[in-house]
Amino acid sequence: MISNLNSEHAWSYEIDLILEALFRYIDSLSLPETPYVTGRPPVSKKSLLKCFFLKTYFSIDSLRK
């Protein structure tokens, strides 16, 4: 899914502490998982939040390509 990352976006062996704390917080949330009716398989809101923060943190325009 995230195939367009290049070396400028690559992480070292240790994950950035801000993202690690943010992802732990997102995992601890209890969000109602009512999928959107779009005809596609449902995607959890936690996964969407994580993708949003990754895109924002690394200034990625799109995760497609």
CHARMM internal coordinates of N, CA and C (Angstrom, degrees):
IC EDIT
DIST 1 N 1 CA 1.4502
DIST 1 CA 1 C 1.5218
ANGL 1 N 1 CA 1 C 110.35
DIST 1 C 2 N 1.3117
ANGL 1 CA 1 C 2 N 117.70
DIHE 1 N 1 CA 1 C 2 N -42.88
DIST 2 N 2 CA 1.4560
ANGL 1 C 2 N 2 CA 119.95
DIHE 1 CA 1 C 2 N 2 CA -178.82
DIST 2 CA 2 C 1.5269
ANGL 2 N 2 CA 2 C 106.88
DIHE 1 C 2 N 2 CA 2 C -102.29
DIST 2 C 3 N 1.3249
ANGL 2 CA 2 C 3 N 116.20
DIHE 2 N 2 CA 2 C 3 N 71.13
DIST 3 N 3 CA 1.4557
ANGL 2 C 3 N 3 CA 120.00
DIHE 2 CA 2 C 3 N 3 CA -174.98
DIST 3 CA 3 C 1.5188
ANGL 3 N 3 CA 3 C 113.19
DIHE 2 C 3 N 3 CA 3 C -93.90
DIST 3 C 4 N 1.3368
ANGL 3 CA 3 C 4 N 118.21
DIHE 3 N 3 CA 3 C 4 N -11.55
DIST 4 N 4 CA 1.4573
ANGL 3 C 4 N 4 CA 119.52
DIHE 3 CA 3 C 4 N 4 CA -175.65
DIST 4 CA 4 C 1.5241
ANGL 4 N 4 CA 4 C 113.19
DIHE 3 C 4 N 4 CA 4 C -96.53
DIST 4 C 5 N 1.3266
ANGL 4 CA 4 C 5 N 117.85
DIHE 4 N 4 CA 4 C 5 N 16.82
DIST 5 N 5 CA 1.4588
ANGL 4 C 5 N 5 CA 119.83
DIHE 4 CA 4 C 5 N 5 CA 175.00
DIST 5 CA 5 C 1.5222
ANGL 5 N 5 CA 5 C 108.89
DIHE 4 C 5 N 5 CA 5 C -75.28
DIST 5 C 6 N 1.2981
ANGL 5 CA 5 C 6 N 116.86
DIHE 5 N 5 CA 5 C 6 N 134.62
DIST 6 N 6 CA 1.4551
ANGL 5 C 6 N 6 CA 119.35
DIHE 5 CA 5 C 6 N 6 CA 176.14
DIST 6 CA 6 C 1.5188
ANGL 6 N 6 CA 6 C 109.26
DIHE 5 C 6 N 6 CA 6 C -109.92
DIST 6 C 7 N 1.3180
ANGL 6 CA 6 C 7 N 116.96
DIHE 6 N 6 CA 6 C 7 N -174.37
DIST 7 N 7 CA 1.4603
ANGL 6 C 7 N 7 CA 119.74
DIHE 6 CA 6 C 7 N 7 CA -174.13
DIST 7 CA 7 C 1.5216
ANGL 7 N 7 CA 7 C 112.70
DIHE 6 C 7 N 7 CA 7 C -65.57
DIST 7 C 8 N 1.3256
ANGL 7 CA 7 C 8 N 118.30
DIHE 7 N 7 CA 7 C 8 N -22.92
DIST 8 N 8 CA 1.4636
ANGL 7 C 8 N 8 CA 119.11
DIHE 7 CA 7 C 8 N 8 CA 178.80
DIST 8 CA 8 C 1.5233
ANGL 8 N 8 CA 8 C 111.39
DIHE 7 C 8 N 8 CA 8 C -70.82
DIST 8 C 9 N 1.3480
ANGL 8 CA 8 C 9 N 116.48
DIHE 8 N 8 CA 8 C 9 N -22.58
DIST 9 N 9 CA 1.4569
ANGL 8 C 9 N 9 CA 120.78
DIHE 8 CA 8 C 9 N 9 CA 178.28
DIST 9 CA 9 C 1.5215
ANGL 9 N 9 CA 9 C 112.60
DIHE 8 C 9 N 9 CA 9 C -97.73
DIST 9 C 10 N 1.3130
ANGL 9 CA 9 C 10 N 117.87
DIHE 9 N 9 CA 9 C 10 N 0.32
DIST 10 N 10 CA 1.4660
ANGL 9 C 10 N 10 CA 120.88
DIHE 9 CA 9 C 10 N 10 CA -174.28
DIST 10 CA 10 C 1.5232
ANGL 10 N 10 CA 10 C 111.20
DIHE 9 C 10 N 10 CA 10 C -71.58
DIST 10 C 11 N 1.3394
ANGL 10 CA 10 C 11 N 114.48
DIHE 10 N 10 CA 10 C 11 N 144.71
DIST 11 N 11 CA 1.4585
ANGL 10 C 11 N 11 CA 120.94
DIHE 10 CA 10 C 11 N 11 CA 177.28
DIST 11 CA 11 C 1.5151
ANGL 11 N 11 CA 11 C 108.97
DIHE 10 C 11 N 11 CA 11 C -93.00
DIST 11 C 12 N 1.3147
ANGL 11 CA 11 C 12 N 115.17
DIHE 11 N 11 CA 11 C 12 N 154.48
DIST 12 N 12 CA 1.4534
ANGL 11 C 12 N 12 CA 118.89
DIHE 11 CA 11 C 12 N 12 CA 170.27
DIST 12 CA 12 C 1.5255
ANGL 12 N 12 CA 12 C 107.25
DIHE 11 C 12 N 12 CA 12 C -82.11
DIST 12 C 13 N 1.3213
ANGL 12 CA 12 C 13 N 117.09
DIHE 12 N 12 CA 12 C 13 N -168.95
DIST 13 N 13 CA 1.4609
ANGL 12 C 13 N 13 CA 119.57
DIHE 12 CA 12 C 13 N 13 CA -177.52
DIST 13 CA 13 C 1.5187
ANGL 13 N 13 CA 13 C 112.39
DIHE 12 C 13 N 13 CA 13 C -66.29
DIST 13 C 14 N 1.3067
ANGL 13 CA 13 C 14 N 117.41
DIHE 13 N 13 CA 13 C 14 N -31.25
DIST 14 N 14 CA 1.4627
ANGL 13 C 14 N 14 CA 117.72
DIHE 13 CA 13 C 14 N 14 CA 179.17
DIST 14 CA 14 C 1.5270
ANGL 14 N 14 CA 14 C 109.46
DIHE 13 C 14 N 14 CA 14 C -95.19
DIST 14 C 15 N 1.3167
ANGL 14 CA 14 C 15 N 115.30
DIHE 14 N 14 CA 14 C 15 N 133.40
DIST 15 N 15 CA 1.4624
ANGL 14 C 15 N 15 CA 121.04
DIHE 14 CA 14 C 15 N 15 CA 179.83
DIST 15 CA 15 C 1.5198
ANGL 15 N 15 CA 15 C 108.41
DIHE 14 C 15 N 15 CA 15 C -75.14
DIST 15 C 16 N 1.3017
ANGL 15 CA 15 C 16 N 115.41
DIHE 15 N 15 CA 15 C 16 N 143.26
DIST 16 N 16 CA 1.4566
ANGL 15 C 16 N 16 CA 120.03
DIHE 15 CA 15 C 16 N 16 CA 179.19
DIST 16 CA 16 C 1.5296
ANGL 16 N 16 CA 16 C 109.92
DIHE 15 C 16 N 16 CA 16 C -56.77
DIST 16 C 17 N 1.3111
ANGL 16 CA 16 C 17 N 117.04
DIHE 16 N 16 CA 16 C 17 N 134.36
DIST 17 N 17 CA 1.4671
ANGL 16 C 17 N 17 CA 121.81
DIHE 16 CA 16 C 17 N 17 CA -174.34
DIST 17 CA 17 C 1.5224
ANGL 17 N 17 CA 17 C 112.57
DIHE 16 C 17 N 17 CA 17 C -63.51
DIST 17 C 18 N 1.3175
ANGL 17 CA 17 C 18 N 117.27
DIHE 17 N 17 CA 17 C 18 N -34.50
DIST 18 N 18 CA 1.4677
ANGL 17 C 18 N 18 CA 120.03
DIHE 17 CA 17 C 18 N 18 CA 179.89
DIST 18 CA 18 C 1.5209
ANGL 18 N 18 CA 18 C 110.32
DIHE 17 C 18 N 18 CA 18 C -65.54
DIST 18 C 19 N 1.3349
ANGL 18 CA 18 C 19 N 116.89
DIHE 18 N 18 CA 18 C 19 N -47.72
DIST 19 N 19 CA 1.4634
ANGL 18 C 19 N 19 CA 119.71
DIHE 18 CA 18 C 19 N 19 CA 179.27
DIST 19 CA 19 C 1.5200
ANGL 19 N 19 CA 19 C 111.56
DIHE 18 C 19 N 19 CA 19 C -65.26
DIST 19 C 20 N 1.3129
ANGL 19 CA 19 C 20 N 117.08
DIHE 19 N 19 CA 19 C 20 N -38.63
DIST 20 N 20 CA 1.4659
ANGL 19 C 20 N 20 CA 120.27
DIHE 19 CA 19 C 20 N 20 CA 179.11
DIST 20 CA 20 C 1.5266
ANGL 20 N 20 CA 20 C 110.70
DIHE 19 C 20 N 20 CA 20 C -61.60
DIST 20 C 21 N 1.3290
ANGL 20 CA 20 C 21 N 117.37
DIHE 20 N 20 CA 20 C 21 N -45.37
DIST 21 N 21 CA 1.4654
ANGL 20 C 21 N 21 CA 121.25
DIHE 20 CA 20 C 21 N 21 CA 178.61
DIST 21 CA 21 C 1.5221
ANGL 21 N 21 CA 21 C 110.66
DIHE 20 C 21 N 21 CA 21 C -66.11
DIST 21 C 22 N 1.3159
ANGL 21 CA 21 C 22 N 116.77
DIHE 21 N 21 CA 21 C 22 N -39.71
DIST 22 N 22 CA 1.4620
ANGL 21 C 22 N 22 CA 120.94
DIHE 21 CA 21 C 22 N 22 CA 179.92
DIST 22 CA 22 C 1.5234
ANGL 22 N 22 CA 22 C 110.98
DIHE 21 C 22 N 22 CA 22 C -64.70
DIST 22 C 23 N 1.3338
ANGL 22 CA 22 C 23 N 117.44
DIHE 22 N 22 CA 22 C 23 N -43.42
DIST 23 N 23 CA 1.4581
ANGL 22 C 23 N 23 CA 120.48
DIHE 22 CA 22 C 23 N 23 CA 179.38
DIST 23 CA 23 C 1.5263
ANGL 23 N 23 CA 23 C 111.65
DIHE 22 C 23 N 23 CA 23 C -67.44
DIST 23 C 24 N 1.3278
ANGL 23 CA 23 C 24 N 117.76
DIHE 23 N 23 CA 23 C 24 N -36.44
DIST 24 N 24 CA 1.4727
ANGL 23 C 24 N 24 CA 119.86
DIHE 23 CA 23 C 24 N 24 CA 175.09
DIST 24 CA 24 C 1.5198
ANGL 24 N 24 CA 24 C 110.13
DIHE 23 C 24 N 24 CA 24 C -62.25
DIST 24 C 25 N 1.3376
ANGL 24 CA 24 C 25 N 116.66
DIHE 24 N 24 CA 24 C 25 N -41.48
DIST 25 N 25 CA 1.4636
ANGL 24 C 25 N 25 CA 120.51
DIHE 24 CA 24 C 25 N 25 CA 179.06
DIST 25 CA 25 C 1.5285
ANGL 25 N 25 CA 25 C 110.65
DIHE 24 C 25 N 25 CA 25 C -64.43
DIST 25 C 26 N 1.3189
ANGL 25 CA 25 C 26 N 117.31
DIHE 25 N 25 CA 25 C 26 N -44.31
DIST 26 N 26 CA 1.4672
ANGL 25 C 26 N 26 CA 120.61
DIHE 25 CA 25 C 26 N 26 CA 179.16
DIST 26 CA 26 C 1.5230
ANGL 26 N 26 CA 26 C 110.16
DIHE 25 C 26 N 26 CA 26 C -61.32
DIST 26 C 27 N 1.3415
ANGL 26 CA 26 C 27 N 117.38
DIHE 26 N 26 CA 26 C 27 N -41.69
DIST 27 N 27 CA 1.4649
ANGL 26 C 27 N 27 CA 120.50
DIHE 26 CA 26 C 27 N 27 CA 178.80
DIST 27 CA 27 C 1.5241
ANGL 27 N 27 CA 27 C 112.24
DIHE 26 C 27 N 27 CA 27 C -64.28
DIST 27 C 28 N 1.3341
ANGL 27 CA 27 C 28 N 117.42
DIHE 27 N 27 CA 27 C 28 N -28.13
DIST 28 N 28 CA 1.4618
ANGL 27 C 28 N 28 CA 120.04
DIHE 27 CA 27 C 28 N 28 CA -178.80
DIST 28 CA 28 C 1.5249
ANGL 28 N 28 CA 28 C 112.76
DIHE 27 C 28 N 28 CA 28 C -82.03
DIST 28 C 29 N 1.3308
ANGL 28 CA 28 C 29 N 117.75
DIHE 28 N 28 CA 28 C 29 N -14.15
DIST 29 N 29 CA 1.4618
ANGL 28 C 29 N 29 CA 120.50
DIHE 28 CA 28 C 29 N 29 CA -179.95
DIST 29 CA 29 C 1.5201
ANGL 29 N 29 CA 29 C 110.58
DIHE 28 C 29 N 29 CA 29 C -69.24
DIST 29 C 30 N 1.3156
ANGL 29 CA 29 C 30 N 115.46
DIHE 29 N 29 CA 29 C 30 N 148.65
DIST 30 N 30 CA 1.4649
ANGL 29 C 30 N 30 CA 119.19
DIHE 29 CA 29 C 30 N 30 CA 173.84
DIST 30 CA 30 C 1.5290
ANGL 30 N 30 CA 30 C 107.38
DIHE 29 C 30 N 30 CA 30 C -112.68
DIST 30 C 31 N 1.3134
ANGL 30 CA 30 C 31 N 114.83
DIHE 30 N 30 CA 30 C 31 N 91.11
DIST 31 N 31 CA 1.4588
ANGL 30 C 31 N 31 CA 121.72
DIHE 30 CA 30 C 31 N 31 CA -179.16
DIST 31 CA 31 C 1.5219
ANGL 31 N 31 CA 31 C 109.30
DIHE 30 C 31 N 31 CA 31 C -95.16
DIST 31 C 32 N 1.3203
ANGL 31 CA 31 C 32 N 117.64
DIHE 31 N 31 CA 31 C 32 N 140.81
DIST 32 N 32 CA 1.4686
ANGL 31 C 32 N 32 CA 118.65
DIHE 31 CA 31 C 32 N 32 CA 175.21
DIST 32 CA 32 C 1.5243
ANGL 32 N 32 CA 32 C 109.15
DIHE 31 C 32 N 32 CA 32 C -67.04
DIST 32 C 33 N 1.3010
ANGL 32 CA 32 C 33 N 116.38
DIHE 32 N 32 CA 32 C 33 N 128.37
DIST 33 N 33 CA 1.4650
ANGL 32 C 33 N 33 CA 120.77
DIHE 32 CA 32 C 33 N 33 CA -176.25
DIST 33 CA 33 C 1.5241
ANGL 33 N 33 CA 33 C 110.68
DIHE 32 C 33 N 33 CA 33 C -98.76
DIST 33 C 34 N 1.3086
ANGL 33 CA 33 C 34 N 116.04
DIHE 33 N 33 CA 33 C 34 N 68.92
DIST 34 N 34 CA 1.4606
ANGL 33 C 34 N 34 CA 120.42
DIHE 33 CA 33 C 34 N 34 CA 174.38
DIST 34 CA 34 C 1.5209
ANGL 34 N 34 CA 34 C 107.07
DIHE 33 C 34 N 34 CA 34 C -97.49
DIST 34 C 35 N 1.3300
ANGL 34 CA 34 C 35 N 117.69
DIHE 34 N 34 CA 34 C 35 N 109.06
DIST 35 N 35 CA 1.4647
ANGL 34 C 35 N 35 CA 119.67
DIHE 34 CA 34 C 35 N 35 CA -175.88
DIST 35 CA 35 C 1.5198
ANGL 35 N 35 CA 35 C 111.63
DIHE 34 C 35 N 35 CA 35 C -68.62
DIST 35 C 36 N 1.3206
ANGL 35 CA 35 C 36 N 114.16
DIHE 35 N 35 CA 35 C 36 N 149.35
DIST 36 N 36 CA 1.4536
ANGL 35 C 36 N 36 CA 120.17
DIHE 35 CA 35 C 36 N 36 CA 175.87
DIST 36 CA 36 C 1.5219
ANGL 36 N 36 CA 36 C 108.83
DIHE 35 C 36 N 36 CA 36 C -72.88
DIST 36 C 37 N 1.3282
ANGL 36 CA 36 C 37 N 117.33
DIHE 36 N 36 CA 36 C 37 N 146.04
DIST 37 N 37 CA 1.4565
ANGL 36 C 37 N 37 CA 121.61
DIHE 36 CA 36 C 37 N 37 CA 179.44
DIST 37 CA 37 C 1.5272
ANGL 37 N 37 CA 37 C 107.71
DIHE 36 C 37 N 37 CA 37 C -90.58
DIST 37 C 38 N 1.3170
ANGL 37 CA 37 C 38 N 115.85
DIHE 37 N 37 CA 37 C 38 N 91.73
DIST 38 N 38 CA 1.4654
ANGL 37 C 38 N 38 CA 120.54
DIHE 37 CA 37 C 38 N 38 CA -178.59
DIST 38 CA 38 C 1.5180
ANGL 38 N 38 CA 38 C 112.09
DIHE 37 C 38 N 38 CA 38 C -122.52
DIST 38 C 39 N 1.3075
ANGL 38 CA 38 C 39 N 118.01
DIHE 38 N 38 CA 38 C 39 N -5.12
DIST 39 N 39 CA 1.4523
ANGL 38 C 39 N 39 CA 120.91
DIHE 38 CA 38 C 39 N 39 CA -176.32
DIST 39 CA 39 C 1.5198
ANGL 39 N 39 CA 39 C 113.11
DIHE 38 C 39 N 39 CA 39 C 87.20
DIST 39 C 40 N 1.3061
ANGL 39 CA 39 C 40 N 117.05
DIHE 39 N 39 CA 39 C 40 N -4.27
DIST 40 N 40 CA 1.4609
ANGL 39 C 40 N 40 CA 122.05
DIHE 39 CA 39 C 40 N 40 CA 177.71
DIST 40 CA 40 C 1.5233
ANGL 40 N 40 CA 40 C 108.90
DIHE 39 C 40 N 40 CA 40 C -104.50
DIST 40 C 41 N 1.3269
ANGL 40 CA 40 C 41 N 117.05
DIHE 40 N 40 CA 40 C 41 N 163.82
DIST 41 N 41 CA 1.4691
ANGL 40 C 41 N 41 CA 118.81
DIHE 40 CA 40 C 41 N 41 CA 176.13
DIST 41 CA 41 C 1.5290
ANGL 41 N 41 CA 41 C 110.64
DIHE 40 C 41 N 41 CA 41 C -60.76
DIST 41 C 42 N 1.3228
ANGL 41 CA 41 C 42 N 117.39
DIHE 41 N 41 CA 41 C 42 N 143.19
DIST 42 N 42 CA 1.4703
ANGL 41 C 42 N 42 CA 119.59
DIHE 41 CA 41 C 42 N 42 CA -177.64
DIST 42 CA 42 C 1.5251
ANGL 42 N 42 CA 42 C 112.09
DIHE 41 C 42 N 42 CA 42 C -67.99
DIST 42 C 43 N 1.3240
ANGL 42 CA 42 C 43 N 115.14
DIHE 42 N 42 CA 42 C 43 N 145.41
DIST 43 N 43 CA 1.4636
ANGL 42 C 43 N 43 CA 122.59
DIHE 42 CA 42 C 43 N 43 CA 176.00
DIST 43 CA 43 C 1.5150
ANGL 43 N 43 CA 43 C 106.57
DIHE 42 C 43 N 43 CA 43 C -118.40
DIST 43 C 44 N 1.3153
ANGL 43 CA 43 C 44 N 117.22
DIHE 43 N 43 CA 43 C 44 N 131.55
DIST 44 N 44 CA 1.4638
ANGL 43 C 44 N 44 CA 119.53
DIHE 43 CA 43 C 44 N 44 CA -177.15
DIST 44 CA 44 C 1.5220
ANGL 44 N 44 CA 44 C 110.54
DIHE 43 C 44 N 44 CA 44 C -67.91
DIST 44 C 45 N 1.3103
ANGL 44 CA 44 C 45 N 115.18
DIHE 44 N 44 CA 44 C 45 N 150.28
DIST 45 N 45 CA 1.4642
ANGL 44 C 45 N 45 CA 120.83
DIHE 44 CA 44 C 45 N 45 CA -179.44
DIST 45 CA 45 C 1.5241
ANGL 45 N 45 CA 45 C 111.10
DIHE 44 C 45 N 45 CA 45 C -66.19
DIST 45 C 46 N 1.3206
ANGL 45 CA 45 C 46 N 116.86
DIHE 45 N 45 CA 45 C 46 N -30.49
DIST 46 N 46 CA 1.4668
ANGL 45 C 46 N 46 CA 119.78
DIHE 45 CA 45 C 46 N 46 CA 177.15
DIST 46 CA 46 C 1.5266
ANGL 46 N 46 CA 46 C 110.44
DIHE 45 C 46 N 46 CA 46 C -65.06
DIST 46 C 47 N 1.3191
ANGL 46 CA 46 C 47 N 117.01
DIHE 46 N 46 CA 46 C 47 N -41.10
DIST 47 N 47 CA 1.4654
ANGL 46 C 47 N 47 CA 120.19
DIHE 46 CA 46 C 47 N 47 CA 177.86
DIST 47 CA 47 C 1.5181
ANGL 47 N 47 CA 47 C 111.16
DIHE 46 C 47 N 47 CA 47 C -65.16
DIST 47 C 48 N 1.3257
ANGL 47 CA 47 C 48 N 116.87
DIHE 47 N 47 CA 47 C 48 N -40.09
DIST 48 N 48 CA 1.4618
ANGL 47 C 48 N 48 CA 120.15
DIHE 47 CA 47 C 48 N 48 CA 177.77
DIST 48 CA 48 C 1.5223
ANGL 48 N 48 CA 48 C 111.22
DIHE 47 C 48 N 48 CA 48 C -63.66
DIST 48 C 49 N 1.3324
ANGL 48 CA 48 C 49 N 117.15
DIHE 48 N 48 CA 48 C 49 N -40.34
DIST 49 N 49 CA 1.4666
ANGL 48 C 49 N 49 CA 120.37
DIHE 48 CA 48 C 49 N 49 CA 177.57
DIST 49 CA 49 C 1.5253
ANGL 49 N 49 CA 49 C 111.16
DIHE 48 C 49 N 49 CA 49 C -63.17
DIST 49 C 50 N 1.3297
ANGL 49 CA 49 C 50 N 116.60
DIHE 49 N 49 CA 49 C 50 N -43.16
DIST 50 N 50 CA 1.4620
ANGL 49 C 50 N 50 CA 119.95
DIHE 49 CA 49 C 50 N 50 CA 179.74
DIST 50 CA 50 C 1.5284
ANGL 50 N 50 CA 50 C 110.82
DIHE 49 C 50 N 50 CA 50 C -63.05
DIST 50 C 51 N 1.3262
ANGL 50 CA 50 C 51 N 117.43
DIHE 50 N 50 CA 50 C 51 N -42.97
DIST 51 N 51 CA 1.4660
ANGL 50 C 51 N 51 CA 120.68
DIHE 50 CA 50 C 51 N 51 CA 177.65
DIST 51 CA 51 C 1.5182
ANGL 51 N 51 CA 51 C 111.04
DIHE 50 C 51 N 51 CA 51 C -62.52
DIST 51 C 52 N 1.3364
ANGL 51 CA 51 C 52 N 116.65
DIHE 51 N 51 CA 51 C 52 N -41.68
DIST 52 N 52 CA 1.4618
ANGL 51 C 52 N 52 CA 120.21
DIHE 51 CA 51 C 52 N 52 CA 178.87
DIST 52 CA 52 C 1.5243
ANGL 52 N 52 CA 52 C 110.91
DIHE 51 C 52 N 52 CA 52 C -60.39
DIST 52 C 53 N 1.3292
ANGL 52 CA 52 C 53 N 117.62
DIHE 52 N 52 CA 52 C 53 N -46.15
DIST 53 N 53 CA 1.4609
ANGL 52 C 53 N 53 CA 120.02
DIHE 52 CA 52 C 53 N 53 CA -178.30
DIST 53 CA 53 C 1.5310
ANGL 53 N 53 CA 53 C 111.77
DIHE 52 C 53 N 53 CA 53 C -69.42
DIST 53 C 54 N 1.3321
ANGL 53 CA 53 C 54 N 118.13
DIHE 53 N 53 CA 53 C 54 N -34.80
DIST 54 N 54 CA 1.4631
ANGL 53 C 54 N 54 CA 119.97
DIHE 53 CA 53 C 54 N 54 CA 175.13
DIST 54 CA 54 C 1.5254
ANGL 54 N 54 CA 54 C 111.10
DIHE 53 C 54 N 54 CA 54 C -63.52
DIST 54 C 55 N 1.3468
ANGL 54 CA 54 C 55 N 115.61
DIHE 54 N 54 CA 54 C 55 N -45.87
DIST 55 N 55 CA 1.4657
ANGL 54 C 55 N 55 CA 119.43
DIHE 54 CA 54 C 55 N 55 CA 178.95
DIST 55 CA 55 C 1.5198
ANGL 55 N 55 CA 55 C 111.07
DIHE 54 C 55 N 55 CA 55 C -62.11
DIST 55 C 56 N 1.3195
ANGL 55 CA 55 C 56 N 117.15
DIHE 55 N 55 CA 55 C 56 N -41.26
DIST 56 N 56 CA 1.4617
ANGL 55 C 56 N 56 CA 121.02
DIHE 55 CA 55 C 56 N 56 CA -179.35
DIST 56 CA 56 C 1.5182
ANGL 56 N 56 CA 56 C 110.94
DIHE 55 C 56 N 56 CA 56 C -68.82
DIST 56 C 57 N 1.3108
ANGL 56 CA 56 C 57 N 117.09
DIHE 56 N 56 CA 56 C 57 N -44.23
DIST 57 N 57 CA 1.4640
ANGL 56 C 57 N 57 CA 121.63
DIHE 56 CA 56 C 57 N 57 CA -176.58
DIST 57 CA 57 C 1.5270
ANGL 57 N 57 CA 57 C 111.46
DIHE 56 C 57 N 57 CA 57 C -63.22
DIST 57 C 58 N 1.3382
ANGL 57 CA 57 C 58 N 116.41
DIHE 57 N 57 CA 57 C 58 N -43.23
DIST 58 N 58 CA 1.4577
ANGL 57 C 58 N 58 CA 120.50
DIHE 57 CA 57 C 58 N 58 CA -177.71
DIST 58 CA 58 C 1.5269
ANGL 58 N 58 CA 58 C 113.22
DIHE 57 C 58 N 58 CA 58 C -95.12
DIST 58 C 59 N 1.3272
ANGL 58 CA 58 C 59 N 118.25
DIHE 58 N 58 CA 58 C 59 N 3.61
DIST 59 N 59 CA 1.4723
ANGL 58 C 59 N 59 CA 123.11
DIHE 58 CA 58 C 59 N 59 CA -179.69
DIST 59 CA 59 C 1.5264
ANGL 59 N 59 CA 59 C 111.44
DIHE 58 C 59 N 59 CA 59 C 54.71
DIST 59 C 60 N 1.3343
ANGL 59 CA 59 C 60 N 116.08
DIHE 59 N 59 CA 59 C 60 N 48.93
DIST 60 N 60 CA 1.4588
ANGL 59 C 60 N 60 CA 121.92
DIHE 59 CA 59 C 60 N 60 CA 178.70
DIST 60 CA 60 C 1.5231
ANGL 60 N 60 CA 60 C 107.61
DIHE 59 C 60 N 60 CA 60 C -95.27
DIST 60 C 61 N 1.3360
ANGL 60 CA 60 C 61 N 116.53
DIHE 60 N 60 CA 60 C 61 N 130.17
DIST 61 N 61 CA 1.4587
ANGL 60 C 61 N 61 CA 120.23
DIHE 60 CA 60 C 61 N 61 CA -179.34
DIST 61 CA 61 C 1.5219
ANGL 61 N 61 CA 61 C 112.04
DIHE 60 C 61 N 61 CA 61 C -70.46
DIST 61 C 62 N 1.3162
ANGL 61 CA 61 C 62 N 117.29
DIHE 61 N 61 CA 61 C 62 N -43.14
DIST 62 N 62 CA 1.4526
ANGL 61 C 62 N 62 CA 120.83
DIHE 61 CA 61 C 62 N 62 CA -176.38
DIST 62 CA 62 C 1.5244
ANGL 62 N 62 CA 62 C 109.65
DIHE 61 C 62 N 62 CA 62 C -148.60
DIST 62 C 63 N 1.3276
ANGL 62 CA 62 C 63 N 116.29
DIHE 62 N 62 CA 62 C 63 N 147.34
DIST 63 N 63 CA 1.4616
ANGL 62 C 63 N 63 CA 120.78
DIHE 62 CA 62 C 63 N 63 CA 175.32
DIST 63 CA 63 C 1.5229
ANGL 63 N 63 CA 63 C 111.05
DIHE 62 C 63 N 63 CA 63 C -90.91
DIST 63 C 64 N 1.3283
ANGL 63 CA 63 C 64 N 117.22
DIHE 63 N 63 CA 63 C 64 N -2.83
DIST 64 N 64 CA 1.4633
ANGL 63 C 64 N 64 CA 121.31
DIHE 63 CA 63 C 64 N 64 CA 177.14
DIST 64 CA 64 C 1.5171
ANGL 64 N 64 CA 64 C 109.46
DIHE 63 C 64 N 64 CA 64 C -86.56
DIST 64 C 65 N 1.2963
ANGL 64 CA 64 C 65 N 118.44
DIHE 64 N 64 CA 64 C 65 N 159.24
DIST 65 N 65 CA 1.4749
ANGL 64 C 65 N 65 CA 128.18
DIHE 64 CA 64 C 65 N 65 CA 176.48
DIST 65 CA 65 C 1.4850
ANGL 65 N 65 CA 65 C 109.10
DIHE 64 C 65 N 65 CA 65 C 125.63
END
COOR INIT
IC SEED 1 N 1 CA 1 C
IC BUILD
